[in-house]
Amino acid sequence: MAKEKPNMNVVFVGHVDAGKSTIVGRLLFDSGLVSEQEMAKLKAEAEKHGKIGFEFAYVMDKIKEERERGVTIDLAYRKILTQKFQITIIDAPGHRDFVKNMITGASQADAAFLVISAPNGVQPQTTEHLWLLRTMGVKNIAVAINKMDAVDYKQEKFNQVKEDVTKLLTQVGVKPAAFVACSGLKGDNVKKKSDKMPWYTGPTVTEQFDLFPQPELPTNLPLRMPVQDVYEITGIGTVPVGKIETGIMKVGQKIKVLPGRTGDGIDGEIKTIEMHHETLPEALAGDNVGINIRGIGKKDIARGDIICDAAKPVPIVEEFIAQIAVINHPTVLAKGYTPVFHIHTAQVPCQFIELIAQINPQSGEVLKEHPDFLKNGDVAKVRIKPQGNLALETQKENPYTSRFAVRDAGSTVAAGVCIEITKHKGK
């Protein structure tokens, strides 16, 4: 089998009506991944629902349905091949799904496109998306200023939106890779260069994919594979599925499932590894795989567990110190607050037991020791006590298993990263 091009996961984020799905749908259509007939059918369907111009967005929705129905182990449905990469597109439909996907690591994105609508400019959620991308460690962010057709392809409008977004990016501490002037609906500068904006000399969306730096695979770190789902497959048995975040997995390797049903972890050995319906002797960080483990049954393992190298397991923590950014709390965040923490694919309620210090996000300086509360936009160092078994590492040990998001009542309250583990469980 020929060596595939390196894979890169790119997430498209943006406010609900910024046109993310339309750009993605257009990209797939112009790349020949959606046929003319299929497109005509979607167009008719869009018109029937009174959603003229939504046909491209329907492309991704159709895939979402396939995703919900399909039990295939191959998580990457739509791969776009560029000159350099095999791109897996993560379309984050609507805000809530985005956050959930972003967190569960199905979208441990290597790069992101922030889609902004030219007529509407920056929206309140834009800030939240940027904070999340930043906290989740996505450093390569390009901005697509979409719907240029709705502002008559005017350069002044593009420049104005670009200026507003730049202010916001500077606040969050992100240097954008590029600003692309495009129209998903009309196909300007998505796959093909547009002749409607002679003033624009930057890349198209497709060209920008190849301008992102190649993701470095963290194969030098110990094996960590958060479990996304567990299937029972006749003739094979229990098959946990997920993305290997770090390290290398080999057939015959001794592993530990943490926390597992016991909370102390369960030992096993990798029997088979399957990816894209092929059985492999080993798989690397970045690969989505289905595996069978000797010594592990259906009751031992569930979504949220993490499969680790037995020699270097992930700690189960009793207390830890984290740096968090408060994104969207309805009032203020105070000591004693117990929301749900989403870390890789796990969800565990945790309590804030101490607000150590409020920090200036740009400089890292302490603004205030032991604040009484934290409000939206604050960054702080806090002490946290999980109310269940939580497998977590520090950012220094393994950045991929140190990030988390804090959610409450359907919205993301804060996002953060573990910087110190103060108490291990049972140690």
C-alpha positions in Angstrom: 0.0 0.0 0.0 1.4 3.4 -0.9 2.2 5.6 2.0 -0.7 8.0 2.5 -0.1 11.7 2.8 0.1 13.0 6.4 -3.3 13.5 7.9 -4.4 16.9 9.2 -7.6 17.5 11.1 -9.0 20.9 10.3 -12.0 22.2 12.3 -14.3 24.9 10.8 -15.8 27.0 13.6 -17.8 30.2 13.6 -21.1 31.7 14.6 -24.3 29.8 13.7 -25.0 31.6 10.4 -21.5 32.5 9.3 -21.7 29.8 6.6 -19.3 27.1 7.9 -21.2 24.2 6.5 -21.7 26.0 3.2 -18.0 26.5 2.8 -17.3 22.8 3.6 -20.1 21.6 1.3 -18.7 23.7 -1.5 -15.2 22.4 -0.9 -16.4 18.8 -1.1 -18.5 19.5 -4.3 -15.7 21.4 -6.0 -13.2 18.7 -5.1 -15.5 16.1 -6.8 -16.5 14.3 -3.6 -20.2 15.1 -4.1 -21.7 14.4 -7.5 -23.7 16.8 -9.7 -26.8 14.5 -9.2 -26.4 14.5 -5.4 -26.0 18.3 -5.4 -29.1 18.7 -7.6 -31.1 16.5 -5.2 -29.9 18.5 -2.2 -30.8 21.7 -3.9 -34.3 20.6 -4.6 -34.6 19.5 -1.0 -33.3 22.8 0.3 -35.9 24.7 -1.9 -38.7 22.4 -0.7 -37.8 23.4 2.9 -37.7 27.0 1.9 -34.0 27.1 2.5 -32.7 28.3 -0.8 -29.0 28.4 -0.9 -28.7 25.8 1.9 -27.8 22.9 -0.5 -24.1 23.0 0.4 -24.8 23.0 4.1 -27.0 19.9 3.5 -23.9 18.0 2.3 -22.4 18.0 5.8 -25.8 17.4 7.4 -26.2 14.3 5.3 -22.9 13.1 6.5 -23.9 13.8 10.1 -26.8 11.5 9.7 -24.6 8.9 8.2 -22.3 9.3 11.2 -25.2 8.9 13.6 -26.4 5.8 11.8 -23.1 4.2 10.8 -21.2 2.0 13.1 -18.1 1.9 11.0 -14.8 2.2 12.8 -13.5 4.7 10.2 -14.3 8.1 11.7 -13.1 10.0 8.7 -15.8 10.1 6.1 -14.7 13.0 4.0 -11.1 13.2 3.3 -9.9 15.9 0.9 -6.6 15.3 -0.7 -4.5 18.4 -1.2 -1.0 18.7 -2.6 0.5 18.0 0.8 -2.1 16.5 3.1 -5.0 14.2 3.6 -7.4 16.6 5.3 -10.1 15.4 7.6 -12.7 18.1 7.9 -14.5 18.5 11.2 -17.5 20.7 10.5 -18.8 21.9 13.8 -22.5 22.4 13.2 -23.9 24.9 15.6 -22.2 25.9 18.8 -23.1 23.2 21.3 -22.0 20.3 19.0 -18.8 22.2 18.3 -17.9 22.4 21.9 -18.7 18.8 22.6 -16.8 17.6 19.5 -13.9 19.9 20.2 -13.6 18.5 23.7 -14.1 14.8 23.1 -11.0 14.9 21.0 -12.7 13.5 17.9 -11.6 16.9 16.8 -8.2 17.3 18.3 -7.8 19.7 15.5 -4.4 20.5 14.1 -5.6 23.7 12.5 -8.8 25.7 12.3 -10.7 28.0 10.1 -12.7 30.7 11.9 -15.5 31.6 9.6 -16.9 35.1 9.9 -19.8 36.5 7.9 -18.8 39.7 6.0 -22.2 41.4 6.4 -22.4 40.6 10.2 -18.7 40.7 11.3 -17.6 39.6 14.8 -20.4 38.0 16.9 -20.4 37.4 20.6 -19.7 33.7 20.2 -16.6 34.4 18.1 -14.6 35.3 21.3 -15.7 32.0 23.0 -14.7 30.0 20.0 -11.3 31.6 19.9 -10.7 31.0 23.7 -11.7 27.3 23.2 -9.4 26.9 20.2 -6.6 28.4 22.1 -7.1 26.4 25.3 -7.5 23.2 23.3 -4.0 23.9 21.9 -5.0 24.8 18.3 -2.3 27.2 17.3 -2.8 27.5 13.6 -5.9 29.5 12.9 -6.9 31.0 9.6 -9.9 33.4 9.2 -12.4 33.0 6.3 -14.4 36.1 5.8 -17.3 34.5 4.1 -20.4 35.8 2.2 -18.3 38.4 0.3 -21.0 38.1 -2.4 -23.5 39.7 0.1 -21.3 42.8 0.4 -20.7 43.2 -3.4 -17.1 41.8 -3.0 -16.0 45.2 -1.6 -12.5 45.5 -0.3 -13.5 48.1 2.3 -15.9 45.7 4.0 -13.3 42.9 4.0 -10.7 45.3 5.6 -13.1 46.5 8.2 -14.0 43.0 9.3 -10.3 42.0 9.2 -9.5 44.9 11.5 -12.2 43.9 14.0 -11.2 40.3 14.0 -7.5 41.2 14.4 -8.3 43.2 17.6 -10.1 40.1 19.0 -7.3 37.7 18.0 -4.7 40.0 19.7 -6.8 39.9 22.9 -6.7 36.1 22.9 -3.1 36.0 21.9 -3.5 34.3 18.5 -1.6 35.3 15.3 -3.8 34.4 12.3 -2.3 32.3 9.5 -4.3 34.2 6.9 -7.5 36.1 6.1 -9.3 34.6 3.2 -12.0 36.6 1.3 -14.5 34.0 0.1 -18.1 33.1 -0.7 -19.1 29.5 0.1 -22.4 29.9 -1.7 -20.9 31.2 -5.0 -17.6 29.3 -4.7 -15.3 32.3 -4.7 -11.8 31.5 -3.3 -12.9 28.2 -1.8 -11.4 25.7 -4.2 -11.1 28.0 -7.2 -9.6 31.5 -7.4 -12.3 34.2 -7.8 -12.2 36.8 -10.6 -14.7 39.0 -8.6 -12.1 40.3 -6.2 -9.0 41.4 -8.2 -7.8 43.3 -5.1 -7.5 40.0 -3.1 -4.1 38.3 -3.5 -4.1 35.8 -0.7 -4.7 32.0 -0.8 -8.0 30.2 -1.4 -9.3 28.0 1.4 -7.8 24.9 -0.3 -4.4 26.6 -0.8 -4.4 27.6 2.9 -4.7 23.9 4.0 -1.2 23.4 2.5 0.2 26.5 4.1 -0.6 25.2 7.6 2.5 23.6 9.1 2.5 19.8 9.1 1.3 18.4 12.5 4.0 16.8 14.6 2.9 13.4 15.8 3.5 13.0 19.5 4.8 9.4 19.1 7.6 10.0 21.6 5.1 10.3 24.5 3.6 7.2 26.2 0.6 5.5 24.6 -2.7 7.2 25.4 -6.0 6.3 23.6 -9.2 7.8 25.0 -12.1 5.5 24.3 -14.8 7.1 22.1 -17.2 4.1 22.0 -17.2 0.4 22.7 -18.8 -2.0 20.3 -19.7 -5.7 20.6 -18.8 -7.3 17.3 -19.9 -10.9 16.6 -16.9 -13.2 16.2 -14.5 -10.6 17.6 -15.9 -9.6 21.0 -15.4 -6.2 22.7 -14.0 -3.5 20.3 -13.1 -0.2 21.9 -12.8 2.6 19.3 -11.0 5.9 19.5 -8.1 8.1 18.4 -4.6 7.4 19.6 -3.7 10.8 21.1 0.0 10.1 21.9 2.5 7.3 21.5 2.5 4.1 19.5 0.3 1.0 19.9 1.6 -2.4 19.0 0.0 -5.8 18.9 1.1 -7.8 22.0 1.7 -4.6 24.0 0.7 -4.7 27.7 -1.8 -2.0 28.5 -3.9 -0.7 31.3 -7.5 0.7 31.0 -8.0 3.6 33.4 -10.0 4.2 35.5 -11.9 1.1 34.2 -14.8 -0.2 36.2 -12.7 -0.6 39.3 -11.2 2.9 39.4 -7.7 1.3 39.8 -7.4 0.3 36.2 -7.6 -3.1 34.5 -4.7 -4.9 32.8 -4.8 -6.3 29.3 -2.9 -6.9 26.1 -3.5 -5.6 22.6 -4.7 -8.5 20.5 -5.6 -6.8 17.2 -5.6 -3.3 15.8 -7.9 -2.3 12.9 -8.0 1.0 10.9 -10.0 1.7 7.7 -11.0 -2.0 7.7 -7.4 -3.2 7.6 -5.6 -5.1 10.3 -2.4 -3.6 11.4 0.6 -4.6 13.5 0.9 -1.1 15.0 -0.8 2.3 14.9 0.5 5.8 15.7 -0.7 9.0 17.4 -3.3 10.6 15.2 -4.8 7.3 14.0 -8.4 6.4 14.6 -8.6 2.7 15.4 -10.7 -0.1 16.6 -8.9 -2.6 18.8 -9.5 -5.9 20.6 -7.8 -6.5 24.0 -7.0 -9.8 25.6 -8.3 -9.9 29.2 -10.9 -7.0 28.8 -14.6 -7.6 28.5 -17.6 -5.4 27.8 -18.1 -4.6 31.4 -14.5 -3.5 32.0 -14.3 -0.6 29.6 -16.5 2.3 28.6 -16.4 5.7 26.8 -14.3 8.0 28.9 -11.7 5.4 29.8 -8.2 5.8 28.6 -6.0 3.0 27.3 -2.4 3.5 28.4 1.0 1.8 28.3 1.0 -0.5 31.3 4.5 0.7 32.2 3.5 4.4 32.2 -0.1 4.7 33.2 -2.1 8.0 33.5 -2.5 9.0 37.2 -5.9 8.9 38.7 -6.1 12.2 40.7 -7.7 13.2 43.9 -6.8 16.9 43.6 -5.1 19.0 41.0 -4.2 22.6 40.2 -5.2 24.0 36.8 -5.1 27.2 34.9 -8.6 28.1 33.5 -10.2 30.8 31.4 -13.8 31.6 32.4 -15.7 31.9 29.1 -19.4 31.9 29.8 -20.7 31.7 33.3 -24.2 33.1 33.9 -23.1 34.9 37.1 -19.7 34.4 38.8 -17.7 31.3 39.6 -16.9 30.9 43.3 -15.4 28.3 45.6 -17.6 25.2 46.1 -18.9 25.3 42.5 -19.2 21.7 41.1 -19.8 21.6 37.3 -18.9 18.7 34.9 -15.4 18.5 33.5 -14.9 17.1 30.0 -11.5 15.8 29.5 -10.6 13.8 26.4 -13.8 11.6 26.2 -14.5 11.5 29.9 -17.1 13.5 31.8 -16.6 13.8 35.6 -18.1 16.3 38.1 -15.4 18.2 39.9 -15.4 20.8 42.7 -13.5 24.1 42.8 -12.0 24.0 46.2 -9.7 27.0 46.1 -9.3 30.0 43.8 -5.6 30.5 44.1 -4.9 33.5 42.0 -6.2 35.6 39.1 -3.7 35.9 36.3 -3.1 38.3 33.4 -3.4 36.1 30.4 -1.0 38.1 28.3 1.9 38.2 30.8 1.1 35.4 33.3 1.5 37.9 36.2 -0.7 37.5 39.3 -3.3 40.2 39.4 -4.9 39.1 42.6 -4.3 36.4 45.2 -7.3 34.3 46.4 -10.0 36.3 44.6 -13.5 35.8 46.0 -14.9 34.9 42.6 -14.1 34.8 38.9 -16.2 36.4 36.1 -16.3 35.9 32.3 -13.0 36.7 30.7 -10.9 36.0 33.9 -8.0 33.7 33.8 -7.0 32.0 37.1 -5.1 29.3 38.9 -7.5 27.1 40.8 -7.4 23.9 42.9 -9.9 21.2 41.9 -11.2 18.0 43.5 -12.8 15.4 41.2 -16.0 13.8 42.6 -15.3 10.6 40.7 -12.4 8.8 39.1 -10.5 11.2 36.8 -7.5 10.2 34.8 -5.5 13.3 34.1 -1.9 14.4 33.4 -0.1 17.7 33.7 0.6 19.9 30.7 4.3 19.3 31.1 3.9 15.5 31.1 1.4 15.2 28.3 -0.4 18.3 26.9 -2.9 16.0 25.1 -4.3 14.5 28.3 -4.1 17.7 30.4 -6.8 19.9 28.7 -10.4 20.1 29.7 -13.5 22.1 29.3 -16.0 22.9 32.1 -19.6 22.6 31.2 -22.8 23.4 33.0 -26.4 23.4 31.8 -25.5 22.9 28.2 -22.9 25.6 27.8 -19.1 25.9 28.2 -18.4 27.8 31.4 -14.6 27.6 31.2 -11.7 25.8 29.6 -8.4 25.0 31.1 -5.3 22.9 31.5 -3.9 20.8 34.4 -0.6 22.3 35.6 0.1 20.3 38.8 -1.3 17.1 40.4 -1.3 17.6 44.1 -2.8 14.3 45.2 -2.9 10.9 43.5 -5.8 8.6 44.4 -4.9 5.7 46.5 -1.2 6.7 46.7 
